[in-house]
Amino acid sequence: MNNTVFEVTIVFTAYQSIDSAKNAFILVIFLVYAATVVASTVLMFIICSESSLHKPMYIYLFNLVCIGLTGSTSVWPKVMSNLFNEHQTSSYTGCLLQVFLLSFYAAGTCVVLTVMAYDRYVSICKPLRYHIIMTPHKVKKLLAISNLVPIFSVAGQIFLTSKIPLCKYTLHRLFCDNLSVSNLSCGSTSERLLSNLYGMFVVIVLLVVVPVCLILLSYAKIISVSLRVSKDARKKALTTCTPHLIVFINFSLASLFSVIYNRINLYLPSEMNIFVSLQVVLVPPLLHPVIYGIRTKEIRMSFVKALRRMSPLVTSH
């Protein structure tokens, strides 16, 4: 694609729907984003500073929170900037970068949740072999897979999307997403067809369908094993799985709403369109660190310990 296409400006028209409540919208976005950054930073700090949390499950949790923060940061600062500006626009290059980061957030979350489900499966179904299976080398390998596979797969999607010739330059969105950008193309071009096929069979199947199936299979095995052990062992197993299960359901529902929205958005009121389009990057990144912080005993204890260590420093000043 020649350089002139990358120099075009994309105009967002959805901001007109919230002009009457712009100040309230800015306040809500700022509070949610600030809460997401604080909750994520605190959880990452606790995991880094507490040696008792240097275990596979918490290492993967650290990665999950980082990916969630990437998703939030790819959207909220730009949305707030547009709300303060008279014209709500983005360069095409900036738009593609936002699509890449958003797609990485969605795909990366799916893959990391799959790795975390596998970790719980080994911990509960093969407890005596856990440390033999989940070696430091294996943990690093799974960590690399959970980041590199989404990055390269999504990069391929963005490359194909960037090759699509554009005929329109307005999006009825608050930010860029791959489907919306693809819809700016000139009719049914071969580039658009190739991009859609890649997105369907590589991104969706490899990074969404397969991970979800593996997570469900892991939980089927966990439930099967839990039914054959004592009541106390079953309770302990379910307790360790609860945060992951809540996070998985939360992200799955948010993603499902987003998929449904992309099919019926023309029939929804503008305000509903905006809310549904935002919730996939609004709710999960904030709730993931909060859920693990509340539901995981080790993290709660480490948080209290960190506060106690900090309190003498605060009082001394």
Sequence and secondary structure as in RCSB ss.txt:
>XXXX:A:sequence
MNNTVFEVTIVFTAYQSIDSAKNAFILVIFLVYAATVVASTVLMFIICSESSLHKPMYIYLFNLVCIGLTGSTSV
WPKVMSNLFNEHQTSSYTGCLLQVFLLSFYAAGTCVVLTVMAYDRYVSICKPLRYHIIMTPHKVKKLLAISNLVP
IFSVAGQIFLTSKIPLCKYTLHRLFCDNLSVSNLSCGSTSERLLSNLYGMFVVIVLLVVVPVCLILLSYAKIISV
SLRVSKDARKKALTTCTPHLIVFINFSLASLFSVIYNRINLYLPSEMNIFVSLQVVLVPPLLHPVIYGIRTKEIR
MSFVKALRRMSPLVTSH
>XXXX:A:secstr
  HHHHT EEEE GGGGGGGGHHHHHHHHHHHHHHHHHHHHHHHHHHHH GGG SHHHHHHHHHHHHHHHHHHHH
HHHHHHHHHSSS EEEHHHHHHHHHHHHHHHHHHHHHHHHHHHHHHHHHHSGGGHHHHS HHHHHHHHHHHHHHH
HHHHHHHHHHHHTS BS  EESSSS  HHHHHTTBSSS HHHHHHHHHIIIIIIIIIIIHHHHHHHHHHHHHHHH
HTTS HHHHHHHHHHHHHHHHHHHHHHHHHHHHHHHHHHGGGS HHHHHHHHHHHHHSHHHHHHHHHHHH HHHH
HHHHHHHHHHHHHHHH 
